[in-house]
Amino acid sequence: MKSCSKCGGKYDDGIKFCPRDGASLVEDSSELAAGRILDDQYEIEAFIARGGMGTVYRARHTLLGDCVAVKVLRPEMRDNEEWLQRFLREGQVARRFRHPNAVTVYDLRETDGNLIYMVMEYVEGLTLDAELKLRGRFTPTEALRVLKPVADVLDAAHKRGIVHRDLKPENVMLGGVTENSQVRSAASDEQNIKLLDLGIAKMVDVTGGGANPSASLTLVGQILGTPYYMSPEQWGELPRDGDAEIDSRTDIYSFGVMLYELVSGAKPFDAKSLGKLRRAHTSLVPRPLHEVMPGISVAFSRAVARALAKDRADRFSTAGELVAELKAALAETPAPNVPLINPNAPTLIHTNQRNSVAALPIHENPNHSPVQQSGARGSLTSNVHTPTPASFSAQTAPQLAQHSN
């Protein structure tokens, strides 16, 4: 059995590259056996998950009896100085940042056997990704209720110069919720919602003096983030301001992707190859939510579209600002019901760095060839969306993804 060094997926030995993200697969022989005790303190109880940087286990403190989560750095990364620094930085960033809706890091250790691991708060429940698969989709009210605590964490982190850079449903835990739960109200308690994995978080200088060059830890030729949720600037697109440094607005974009996915039941951009996925995130705009799902107000749809703006200058400045607009939008009258479009095949609008689709004539198709891409959960259809007065107007255009000369 092999596993992906980026997404953690498991595959047969005959496969060399991950079909999801193209990363090299490594031999899966590093799992710790249940019953193993680390540093005479933490007894491994069960395997939980495998991520891009390490494997997570449920463990218990041998003296106190506390249940904790232990993340062990992957063996092939222990001798890689850059990977090691990233792992250590994850612990340092998370240790200095505390929030009731963020997982707490307790300790960072290295055993005599060169095993490097992090001890974290254990949260029992389902990830938002797993909950979405069970439900199919969330109502706008439900989606906002679940994501508001995440927005609170982001605002607190951004004020301290911490950018998450890997927001996705798998990194949001709904504590107290299980697959067999008869009552699923636990997720409505904000204290049960936790943001996980500051694994590729970046510290930026919020004083205006510039970021510490050693703090970025960007690996040459490597994407830091999960492709389905990465902002255009994470894909290497240069923002209008000319600054290539990633800032907090990249999290706003990823937050918008999650919102779109929760409400529609499908990712706004889906493709089998990284190249096609990059093109979608940098050059295409998904059909507005109120045209994809019935009962969604134009105001709610517009807020999500602004979060997904291609240039960060056109997005919300803070997650709290986005949440406030979403709350106001929930009070507005939903758009007239339209025939339900298959959310697994969202129609896309073409755009580019110099001309926003919002600036195109209302009944003129964008001057690009149709998209024909197969997706993991659906497809990007060749039916290129033509903007309509209901979805794009002179009033709404400034709030959508726009790009100037």
C-alpha positions as CSV (number, residue, x, y, z in Angstrom):
1,M,0.0,0.0,0.0
2,K,1.2,3.5,-0.9
3,S,0.0,6.9,0.3
4,C,0.1,10.4,-1.2
5,S,2.6,12.8,0.4
6,K,0.2,15.7,-0.2
7,C,-3.4,14.6,0.3
8,G,-2.8,11.5,2.4
9,G,-4.9,9.2,0.1
10,K,-4.0,5.5,0.0
11,Y,-3.5,3.6,-3.2
12,D,-2.3,0.2,-4.5
13,D,1.4,-0.5,-4.9
14,G,1.2,-0.4,-8.7
15,I,0.3,3.3,-8.7
16,K,3.2,5.8,-8.7
17,F,1.4,9.2,-8.7
18,C,-1.7,10.4,-6.9
19,P,-4.6,10.7,-9.3
20,R,-6.0,13.6,-7.3
21,D,-3.0,16.0,-7.2
22,G,-0.2,14.3,-9.1
23,A,2.1,14.1,-6.1
24,S,4.5,11.1,-5.8
25,L,3.3,8.2,-3.7
26,V,5.4,6.8,-0.9
27,E,5.5,3.4,0.8
28,D,2.9,3.3,3.6
29,S,5.0,1.5,6.2
30,S,5.2,4.2,8.9
31,E,2.1,3.6,11.0
32,L,2.5,3.4,14.7
33,A,1.0,0.3,16.3
34,A,-1.7,0.7,19.0
35,G,-0.1,0.4,22.4
36,R,3.1,2.1,21.6
37,I,4.1,4.6,24.2
38,L,6.0,7.8,23.2
39,D,8.4,9.3,25.7
40,D,6.7,7.3,28.5
41,Q,3.8,9.7,28.3
42,Y,1.6,9.2,25.3
43,E,0.1,5.8,24.4
44,I,-1.1,5.4,20.9
45,E,-4.7,4.1,20.7
46,A,-5.8,4.4,17.1
47,F,-5.0,5.8,13.7
48,I,-7.0,8.8,12.7
49,A,-5.9,10.3,9.4
50,R,-2.9,11.0,7.2
51,G,-2.1,14.4,5.8
52,G,0.5,16.0,3.7
53,M,3.0,16.5,6.5
54,G,2.2,13.7,8.9
55,T,0.0,11.0,10.3
56,V,-2.4,11.7,13.1
57,Y,-3.3,9.2,15.9
58,R,-5.6,9.2,18.9
59,A,-3.5,8.8,22.0
60,R,-3.8,9.0,25.8
61,H,-1.6,10.5,28.5
62,T,-0.4,7.6,30.6
63,L,-0.6,9.5,33.9
64,L,-3.4,12.0,33.4
65,G,-5.6,9.9,31.2
66,D,-6.3,12.8,28.9
67,C,-7.2,11.9,25.3
68,V,-5.0,13.8,22.8
69,A,-4.2,13.8,19.1
70,V,-0.6,13.1,18.1
71,K,0.7,14.2,14.7
72,V,3.9,12.4,13.7
73,L,6.1,13.9,11.0
74,R,6.4,11.6,8.0
75,P,9.7,9.6,8.0
76,E,10.8,10.8,4.6
77,M,10.6,14.4,5.8
78,R,12.6,14.2,8.9
79,D,15.9,14.7,7.1
80,N,14.6,17.4,4.9
81,E,15.5,20.7,6.5
82,E,12.7,22.7,4.9
83,W,10.0,20.2,5.7
84,L,11.3,20.0,9.3
85,Q,11.2,23.8,9.6
86,R,7.7,23.8,8.3
87,F,6.6,21.2,10.9
88,L,8.3,23.1,13.7
89,R,6.8,26.3,12.5
90,E,3.3,24.7,12.5
91,G,3.8,23.9,16.2
92,Q,5.2,27.3,17.0
93,V,2.4,29.2,15.2
94,A,-0.4,27.1,16.7
95,R,1.2,27.2,20.2
96,R,1.2,31.0,20.4
97,F,-2.3,31.3,19.0
98,R,-5.3,30.4,21.2
99,H,-8.9,30.6,20.2
100,P,-11.9,28.6,21.5
101,N,-12.7,27.5,17.9
102,A,-9.1,26.5,17.0
103,V,-7.4,23.3,18.0
104,T,-4.9,23.8,20.7
105,V,-1.3,22.6,20.4
106,Y,0.1,21.3,23.7
107,D,3.6,20.1,23.0
108,L,6.2,19.4,20.3
109,R,8.7,16.6,20.9
110,E,11.4,14.4,19.4
111,T,12.0,10.9,20.6
112,D,15.4,9.1,20.9
113,G,14.4,7.2,17.8
114,N,14.3,10.4,15.8
115,L,10.5,10.4,15.8
116,I,9.2,14.0,15.7
117,Y,5.6,14.6,16.8
118,M,3.1,17.2,17.9
119,V,0.6,16.8,20.7
120,M,-2.7,18.5,20.1
121,E,-6.2,18.8,21.5
122,Y,-8.4,15.8,20.5
123,V,-11.8,16.6,19.0
124,E,-14.2,13.8,18.6
125,G,-16.7,14.2,15.8
126,L,-17.0,14.5,12.0
127,T,-15.1,16.8,9.7
128,L,-17.3,19.2,7.7
129,D,-16.3,17.3,4.6
130,A,-17.8,14.1,6.0
131,E,-20.9,15.9,7.2
132,L,-21.4,17.4,3.7
133,K,-21.2,13.9,2.2
134,L,-23.9,12.7,4.6
135,R,-26.2,15.7,4.0
136,G,-25.6,16.4,0.3
137,R,-25.8,20.2,0.9
138,F,-26.5,22.8,3.5
139,T,-29.0,25.6,3.5
140,P,-27.5,29.1,3.5
141,T,-28.5,29.5,7.2
142,E,-26.9,26.2,8.1
143,A,-23.7,26.9,6.1
144,L,-23.3,30.3,7.8
145,R,-23.9,28.8,11.3
146,V,-21.1,26.3,10.8
147,L,-18.7,28.7,9.1
148,K,-19.1,31.7,11.4
149,P,-16.9,30.3,14.1
150,V,-14.3,29.6,11.4
151,A,-14.5,33.2,10.4
152,D,-14.0,34.3,14.0
153,V,-10.8,32.3,14.1
154,L,-9.6,33.8,10.9
155,D,-10.2,37.3,12.0
156,A,-8.3,36.7,15.2
157,A,-5.5,35.0,13.4
158,H,-5.2,37.6,10.7
159,K,-5.0,40.4,13.3
160,R,-1.9,38.5,14.6
161,G,-0.4,38.2,11.2
162,I,-1.3,34.5,10.8
163,V,-2.6,33.3,7.4
164,H,-4.0,29.8,7.4
165,R,-3.5,29.1,3.6
166,D,-5.2,25.7,3.7
167,L,-8.9,26.2,4.5
168,K,-11.1,23.3,3.4
169,P,-14.0,21.3,4.8
170,E,-11.6,18.6,5.9
171,N,-9.9,21.1,8.3
172,V,-13.2,22.0,10.1
173,M,-14.3,19.6,12.8
174,L,-17.8,19.4,14.1
175,G,-17.3,18.1,17.6
176,G,-19.9,15.8,19.1
177,V,-21.3,14.8,15.7
178,T,-21.0,11.2,14.4
179,E,-22.3,9.3,11.4
180,N,-24.8,7.5,13.6
181,S,-26.0,10.6,15.4
182,Q,-29.8,10.8,15.7
183,V,-29.6,14.4,16.7
184,R,-27.3,16.5,14.6
185,S,-27.7,19.8,16.6
186,A,-24.2,19.6,18.1
187,A,-22.8,21.5,15.2
188,S,-25.1,24.4,16.1
189,D,-23.0,25.0,19.2
190,E,-20.2,27.3,18.2
191,Q,-17.9,25.9,20.8
192,N,-18.1,22.4,19.1
193,I,-16.7,23.8,15.8
194,K,-12.9,23.7,15.5
195,L,-10.5,24.8,12.8
196,L,-7.8,22.3,12.3
197,D,-4.3,22.2,10.9
198,L,-2.3,25.4,10.8
199,G,0.2,23.2,8.9
200,I,1.1,25.7,6.2
201,A,0.2,28.8,8.1
202,K,2.3,31.8,7.3
203,M,3.3,34.6,9.6
204,V,3.2,38.1,8.1
205,D,4.3,41.4,9.5
206,V,1.1,43.3,10.5
207,T,3.1,46.4,11.5
208,G,3.9,47.3,7.9
209,G,7.6,46.7,8.2
210,G,7.6,43.7,5.8
211,A,7.5,40.0,6.4
212,N,10.4,38.1,7.8
213,P,12.0,36.4,4.9
214,S,12.7,33.3,7.0
215,A,9.0,33.1,8.0
216,S,7.6,32.2,4.6
217,L,9.1,28.8,4.1
218,T,7.8,28.5,0.6
219,L,9.4,25.5,-1.1
220,V,10.5,26.2,-4.7
221,G,8.3,24.4,-7.2
222,Q,5.8,23.2,-4.6
223,I,2.2,24.3,-4.2
224,L,1.3,25.1,-0.5
225,G,-2.4,24.5,-0.2
226,T,-5.1,22.2,-1.4
227,P,-5.7,22.8,-5.1
228,Y,-9.6,22.8,-5.0
229,Y,-9.5,25.7,-2.5
230,M,-6.5,27.7,-3.5
231,S,-6.7,31.4,-4.5
232,P,-5.4,32.6,-7.8
233,E,-2.4,34.2,-6.1
234,Q,-1.6,30.8,-4.5
235,W,-1.5,29.4,-8.1
236,G,1.1,32.1,-8.9
237,E,-1.1,34.8,-10.4
238,L,0.2,38.2,-9.6
239,P,-2.4,40.5,-8.0
240,R,-3.0,44.0,-9.4
241,D,-1.1,45.5,-6.5
242,G,2.1,43.8,-7.9
243,D,2.9,42.2,-4.5
244,A,3.4,38.4,-4.8
245,E,3.3,37.9,-1.0
246,I,0.3,35.8,0.2
247,D,-1.9,37.8,2.7
248,S,-5.1,37.2,4.7
249,R,-7.3,37.7,1.7
250,T,-6.3,34.3,0.3
251,D,-8.2,32.8,3.2
252,I,-11.3,34.8,2.2
253,Y,-11.2,33.2,-1.2
254,S,-10.9,29.7,0.3
255,F,-13.7,30.5,2.7
256,G,-15.8,31.5,-0.4
257,V,-15.0,28.2,-2.1
258,M,-16.3,26.4,1.0
259,L,-19.4,28.4,1.2
260,Y,-20.2,27.7,-2.5
261,E,-19.6,24.0,-2.0
262,L,-21.7,23.7,1.2
263,V,-24.7,25.5,-0.3
264,S,-24.6,24.0,-3.8
265,G,-23.3,20.6,-2.8
266,A,-20.5,20.8,-5.4
267,K,-17.1,22.5,-5.6
268,P,-17.2,25.6,-7.8
269,F,-14.1,24.4,-9.7
270,D,-13.5,20.7,-10.4
271,A,-11.0,19.1,-12.8
272,K,-8.8,16.0,-13.0
273,S,-5.5,17.7,-13.7
274,L,-3.7,20.5,-11.8
275,G,-3.3,22.4,-15.1
276,K,-7.0,22.5,-15.8
277,L,-7.8,23.3,-12.1
278,R,-5.4,26.2,-12.2
279,R,-7.0,27.6,-15.3
280,A,-10.4,27.3,-13.7
281,H,-9.3,29.2,-10.5
282,T,-7.5,31.9,-12.4
283,S,-9.6,32.4,-15.5
284,L,-13.2,31.2,-14.9
285,V,-16.0,32.3,-12.7
286,P,-18.7,29.8,-11.4
287,R,-22.3,30.4,-12.2
288,P,-23.9,32.5,-9.4
289,L,-25.4,30.5,-6.6
290,H,-28.9,31.8,-7.0
291,E,-28.9,30.4,-10.5
292,V,-27.5,27.1,-9.4
293,M,-29.8,26.5,-6.4
294,P,-33.4,27.6,-6.0
295,G,-34.3,29.7,-2.9
296,I,-30.9,31.6,-2.7
297,S,-31.2,35.3,-2.6
298,V,-29.2,37.4,-5.1
299,A,-27.6,39.3,-2.2
300,F,-26.3,36.0,-0.7
301,S,-25.1,34.9,-4.1
302,R,-23.4,38.2,-4.7
303,A,-21.5,38.0,-1.3
304,V,-20.1,34.6,-2.2
305,A,-19.1,35.8,-5.6
306,R,-17.2,38.7,-4.1
307,A,-15.3,36.4,-1.8
308,L,-14.4,34.4,-4.9
309,A,-13.1,37.5,-6.8
310,K,-10.0,36.7,-8.8
311,D,-8.1,39.7,-7.5
312,R,-7.8,40.0,-3.8
313,A,-8.4,43.8,-3.9
314,D,-12.0,43.0,-4.9
315,R,-12.7,40.6,-2.0
316,F,-13.8,41.3,1.5
317,S,-11.1,42.7,3.7
318,T,-12.0,40.4,6.6
319,A,-13.9,37.3,7.2
320,G,-16.1,39.2,9.7
321,E,-17.1,41.6,6.9
322,L,-18.1,38.7,4.7
323,V,-20.2,37.1,7.5
324,A,-22.0,40.4,8.2
325,E,-23.0,40.7,4.6
326,L,-24.2,37.1,4.5
327,K,-26.3,37.7,7.6
328,A,-27.9,40.7,6.0
329,A,-28.5,38.7,2.8
330,L,-30.3,36.0,4.7
331,A,-33.0,38.5,5.5
332,E,-33.6,39.4,1.9
333,T,-36.2,37.7,-0.3
334,P,-34.8,34.7,-2.2
335,A,-34.5,34.9,-6.0
336,P,-37.5,33.4,-7.9
337,N,-37.2,29.7,-8.2
338,V,-35.5,28.5,-11.3
339,P,-35.1,24.9,-12.6
340,L,-32.5,23.2,-10.6
341,I,-29.2,23.0,-12.4
342,N,-27.1,20.0,-11.7
343,P,-24.7,21.3,-9.0
344,N,-22.2,18.6,-10.0
345,A,-21.7,20.3,-13.3
346,P,-21.5,24.0,-12.6
347,T,-21.4,26.1,-15.7
348,L,-18.5,28.5,-15.8
349,I,-18.0,32.0,-17.1
350,H,-14.7,32.9,-18.8
351,T,-12.7,35.8,-17.5
352,N,-9.1,37.0,-17.7
353,Q,-6.6,39.2,-16.0
354,R,-7.6,42.4,-17.9
355,N,-11.3,42.1,-18.5
356,S,-13.8,41.0,-15.9
357,V,-16.8,39.2,-17.3
358,A,-19.0,41.7,-15.4
359,A,-17.8,44.3,-17.8
360,L,-18.9,42.4,-20.9
361,P,-22.1,43.3,-22.7
362,I,-25.0,41.6,-21.1
363,H,-25.9,39.3,-24.1
364,E,-22.5,38.8,-25.5
365,N,-20.7,35.6,-24.9
366,P,-17.1,36.0,-23.5
367,N,-14.6,35.7,-26.3
368,H,-13.1,32.4,-25.3
369,S,-13.4,28.8,-26.4
370,P,-15.8,26.5,-24.4
371,V,-14.5,24.5,-21.5
372,Q,-14.7,20.7,-21.7
373,Q,-13.2,19.1,-18.6
374,S,-14.1,16.0,-16.7
375,G,-14.3,16.4,-12.9
376,A,-13.9,14.0,-10.0
377,R,-17.4,14.7,-8.8
378,G,-18.8,16.1,-12.1
379,S,-17.7,18.0,-15.1
380,L,-17.1,21.5,-16.2
381,T,-19.6,21.8,-19.1
382,S,-19.1,23.4,-22.5
383,N,-22.2,25.5,-21.9
384,V,-20.4,28.8,-21.2
385,H,-22.6,31.0,-19.0
386,T,-23.9,34.1,-20.5
387,P,-24.3,36.9,-17.9
388,T,-27.9,38.0,-17.4
389,P,-29.3,41.3,-16.0
390,A,-30.3,39.3,-12.9
391,S,-26.8,38.1,-12.1
392,F,-24.7,41.0,-13.4
393,S,-25.6,44.6,-13.5
394,A,-24.0,48.0,-13.2
395,Q,-24.7,47.9,-9.5
396,T,-23.3,44.4,-8.8
397,A,-20.3,44.5,-11.2
398,P,-18.0,46.4,-8.8
399,Q,-18.5,43.7,-6.2
400,L,-17.6,40.8,-8.4
401,A,-14.2,39.7,-9.6
402,Q,-12.8,42.5,-11.7
403,H,-9.4,43.1,-13.1
404,S,-8.0,46.4,-14.4
405,N,-5.2,47.2,-16.8
